């Protein structure tokens, strides 16, 4: 479940008159399951989302339900050690590592804050969710330097999470691979834009996963594709000459990722042409081509999976540092 859908589900529960408890990982060390920002919500009837599963998640669900049964609306944090020697903080799991969880009741009076969160995602506007011992609030038009930040000083603690300004995927080309790729990336919480230069293309019409679809002149592609460390660009247009044109227009821009769908022979020919136009080896080296990880993919769906895997690996690389 992506974060926008998660918060819409929270709002739906509040609108039905149910109180909700948010459980979110606010700090993780070692090989503990799931990472900062992973979240679930709990009502008396159900739990949605996940903070890693297993015994620790079960304990947190039961604790959240107990708060609801007692009408306990205080915000807490819970520290768990996933080790047999964890003492009073032992989770019962043995995967090693530690996690700190925020346990945050969300009730009727918080509906406006939840709606602001949803709006930030809908509009792709930057915002910060702040959680501390006082509860949850959202600050619009702000961003922290880090995606997630946990600060603890004595009894006081604060967790900040950047939201709204999602990872942006630009797909140049609206064919069969583009359609399959959009379907996968939609589940990974990317804001998806698809461009093509062909009118009345069935695969564009059938693409219900993209946030934006637009028929453009590839000569003007530069003005449609923004730079940014949250921007991922994939080029899979109809034909060699359009791939070359688009790459030539975009290669000087700064993206988190730029990939070109091409065979090794097509890539070699295309890169030779661009070198003759004065494009340096240094710029060409940043292009991922052939696109995707090697899984011997054949069908559009298999190719889409290989590209998605490559992008996820790059997106998450900094989290491993």
C-alpha positions in Angstrom: 0.0 0.0 0.0 1.5 3.4 -1.0 1.4 6.2 1.4 -1.3 8.2 -0.3 -3.6 5.2 -0.3 -2.7 4.6 3.3 -3.8 8.0 4.5 -7.0 7.8 2.4 -7.8 4.6 4.2 -7.1 6.3 7.6 -9.5 9.2 6.6 -12.1 6.7 5.5 -12.0 5.0 9.0 -12.3 8.4 10.7 -15.3 9.4 8.5 -17.0 6.1 9.6 -16.6 7.1 13.2 -13.7 4.8 14.0 -10.7 5.9 16.0 -7.4 4.8 14.6 -3.9 4.2 16.0 -1.0 4.9 13.7 2.1 2.7 14.3 5.2 3.9 12.4 8.9 2.9 12.5 10.8 6.1 13.5 14.2 4.6 13.9 15.9 1.4 12.8 19.3 0.0 13.4 20.9 -3.3 12.2 19.0 -6.0 10.3 15.6 -5.3 11.8 12.6 -5.9 9.4 11.4 -2.9 7.4 12.8 0.7 7.5 12.0 4.1 8.8 8.7 5.4 7.5 7.0 2.0 7.3 3.6 2.2 8.9 0.3 0.6 9.7 -2.9 1.7 11.2 -5.0 -0.2 13.7 -8.7 -0.1 14.5 -10.6 -2.4 16.8 -11.6 -4.5 13.8 -8.5 -4.6 11.6 -5.0 -3.5 10.8 -3.7 -2.2 7.4 -0.2 -1.7 6.3 2.9 -3.3 7.9 5.9 -2.5 10.1 7.7 -5.7 9.3 5.4 -8.5 10.3 6.2 -11.3 12.8 5.8 -11.3 16.6 6.8 -7.6 17.0 4.0 -6.5 14.7 1.5 -8.7 16.4 2.5 -7.2 19.8 2.1 -3.6 18.5 -1.3 -4.4 17.0 -2.5 -5.7 20.3 -1.1 -2.7 22.2 -2.8 -0.4 19.8 -6.1 -2.2 20.2 -5.7 -2.0 24.0 -5.3 1.8 23.7 -8.5 2.0 21.7 -10.4 -0.1 24.2 -9.3 2.1 27.0 -9.8 5.4 25.1 -6.1 6.1 25.8 -5.2 8.8 23.3 -1.7 9.6 24.5 1.1 9.2 22.0 3.9 6.9 22.9 7.1 5.4 21.5 8.2 1.8 21.9 11.8 0.5 21.6 12.3 -3.1 20.6 15.4 -5.2 20.5 15.2 -8.2 18.2 17.5 -10.4 20.1 17.1 -13.0 22.9 19.3 -10.8 25.2 17.0 -7.8 24.8 15.8 -7.8 28.4 12.7 -5.8 29.0 12.8 -4.5 25.4 13.0 -8.0 23.9 10.6 -8.4 21.0 10.6 -12.1 20.8 12.2 -12.0 17.4 15.8 -13.0 16.7 16.6 -11.2 13.4 19.0 -8.9 15.3 18.8 -5.1 15.2 16.6 -2.6 16.9 13.5 -0.5 16.1 11.7 2.4 17.7 8.0 2.8 16.9 5.7 5.7 17.3 2.2 4.7 18.5 -0.1 7.6 17.7 -3.9 7.7 18.2 -5.7 9.6 15.4 -9.2 10.7 16.2 -12.0 12.9 14.9 -10.2 16.1 15.7 -7.3 15.0 13.5 -9.3 14.6 10.3 -8.2 18.0 9.0 -4.5 17.1 9.4 -5.0 13.8 7.6 -6.8 15.6 4.8 -3.8 18.0 4.5 -1.5 14.9 4.2 -3.7 13.5 1.4 -3.8 16.9 -0.4 0.0 17.1 -0.3 0.3 13.8 -2.1 -2.4 14.6 -4.6 -0.7 17.9 -5.5 2.8 16.6 -5.2 3.5 19.5 -2.8 6.3 19.4 -0.2 5.4 19.0 3.4 6.6 17.5 6.7 4.7 15.2 9.0 6.0 15.7 12.6 5.3 13.2 15.3 6.2 13.7 19.0 4.8 13.1 22.4 2.1 15.7 21.6 0.8 13.7 18.6 0.9 14.3 14.8 0.8 17.5 12.8 1.7 18.5 9.2 3.7 21.5 8.1 3.0 22.6 4.5 5.6 24.0 2.1 8.5 22.8 4.1 11.1 20.0 3.7 13.8 18.6 5.9 17.3 17.8 4.6 16.7 14.1 5.3 13.7 12.0 4.3 13.3 10.8 7.8 14.8 12.3 11.0 14.5 11.1 14.6 15.8 13.3 17.4 15.7 12.2 21.1 16.7 14.4 24.0 15.8 12.9 27.4 12.1 12.4 27.6 11.4 14.5 24.5 11.5 13.1 21.0 10.6 14.2 17.5 10.2 12.3 14.2 10.0 14.2 10.9 9.0 12.7 7.6 9.1 14.4 4.2 5.9 13.8 2.2 4.1 15.0 -0.9 7.0 15.6 -3.2 7.2 12.0 -4.4 9.7 10.3 -6.6 8.8 11.2 -10.2 9.0 8.8 -13.1 9.1 10.1 -16.6 8.4 7.5 -19.3 9.2 8.7 -22.8 7.2 6.4 -25.0 3.7 5.0 -24.5 3.9 1.5 -26.0 3.4 -2.0 -24.5 6.5 -1.9 -22.2 5.5 1.6 -21.0 2.0 0.3 -20.1 3.4 -2.7 -18.2 6.0 -0.5 -16.5 3.5 2.1 -15.4 1.4 -0.7 -13.8 4.3 -1.9 -11.7 5.6 1.6 -10.7 2.2 2.7 -9.6 2.4 0.2 -6.8 5.7 1.7 -5.7 4.4 5.1 -5.0 5.9 7.0 -8.0 4.2 9.9 -9.6 4.2 8.7 -13.3 4.2 10.9 -16.4 4.1 9.3 -19.9 4.9 11.2 -23.1 4.5 10.0 -26.6 4.5 11.7 -30.0 1.8 9.5 -31.5 -1.9 10.4 -31.5 -4.6 7.9 -30.7 -2.3 5.2 -29.4 -4.2 2.4 -27.8 -1.6 1.6 -25.1 -1.7 5.3 -24.1 -5.5 5.2 -23.9 -5.4 2.0 -21.8 -2.8 3.3 -19.4 -4.9 4.0 -16.3 -1.8 3.9 -14.0 0.0 7.1 -15.1 -0.8 10.3 -13.3 -0.2 12.4 -16.5 -0.3 11.3 -20.1 0.5 13.8 -22.9 1.2 13.7 -26.6 4.1 16.0 -27.4 6.6 16.9 -30.0 9.9 15.2 -28.9 11.8 18.3 -30.2 10.3 20.1 -27.2 10.9 17.3 -24.6 13.3 19.4 -22.6 10.6 21.8 -21.4 8.4 18.9 -20.2 11.0 17.0 -18.1 12.3 18.7 -14.9 15.6 18.0 -13.3 15.8 16.7 -9.7 17.2 14.2 -7.4 13.8 12.6 -7.2 13.3 12.4 -11.0 13.8 9.0 -12.9 13.7 9.1 -16.7 13.2 6.1 -19.0 13.4 6.4 -22.7 11.5 3.7 -24.7 10.2 5.7 -27.7 9.0 4.3 -31.1 12.2 4.0 -33.1 15.9 4.6 -33.1 15.8 8.2 -34.3 13.4 9.3 -31.6 15.4 7.6 -28.8 18.5 9.5 -30.1 16.6 12.8 -30.3 15.2 12.5 -26.8 18.5 11.4 -25.2 20.3 14.2 -27.0 17.8 16.7 -25.6 17.9 15.3 -22.0 21.4 14.1 -21.4 22.7 17.4 -20.1 20.0 17.5 -17.3 20.6 16.2 -13.8 18.4 13.2 -12.8 18.5 10.5 -10.2 18.3 8.0 -13.1 18.2 8.0 -16.8 17.8 4.8 -18.8 17.5 3.9 -22.4 15.8 0.7 -23.7 18.1 -0.6 -26.4 20.0 -3.7 -27.5 23.8 -3.5 -27.1 24.2 -3.0 -30.9 21.5 -0.2 -30.9 23.2 1.4 -27.9 26.6 1.3 -29.6 25.3 2.9 -32.8 23.3 5.6 -31.0 26.1 6.5 -28.7 28.5 6.8 -31.6 26.1 9.2 -33.3 25.9 11.3 -30.1 29.6 11.4 -29.7 29.9 12.8 -33.3 27.5 15.6 -32.1 30.0 16.5 -29.3 28.4 14.6 -26.4 31.1 13.4 -24.0 31.8 9.9 -22.8 31.3 11.2 -19.2 27.7 12.2 -20.0 27.0 9.0 -21.9 28.3 6.9 -19.0 25.4 8.0 -16.7 22.9 6.4 -19.1 21.7 3.0 -18.0 21.6 1.0 -21.2 20.6 -1.7 -22.0 18.0 -0.7 -19.4 17.1 -2.8 -16.4 18.8 -5.6 -14.6 19.7 -8.8 -16.5 16.9 -11.4 -16.0 16.7 -12.7 -19.6 13.4 -10.8 -19.9 11.4 -11.2 -23.1 7.8 -10.0 -22.6 6.8 -6.4 -21.9 5.9 -7.4 -18.4 9.3 -9.1 -17.8 11.2 -6.1 -19.2 9.1 -3.8 -16.9 10.1 -5.9 -13.9 13.8 -5.6 -14.8 13.6 -1.8 -15.1 11.6 -1.5 -11.9 14.2 -3.6 -10.1 17.1 -1.4 -11.3 15.3 1.8 -10.3 14.4 0.5 -6.9 18.0 -0.5 -6.3 19.2 3.0 -7.1 16.5 4.7 -5.1 17.3 2.6 -2.0 21.1 2.6 -2.3 21.5 5.7 -0.1 19.5 4.0 2.7 22.1 1.3 2.9 24.9 3.6 3.6 
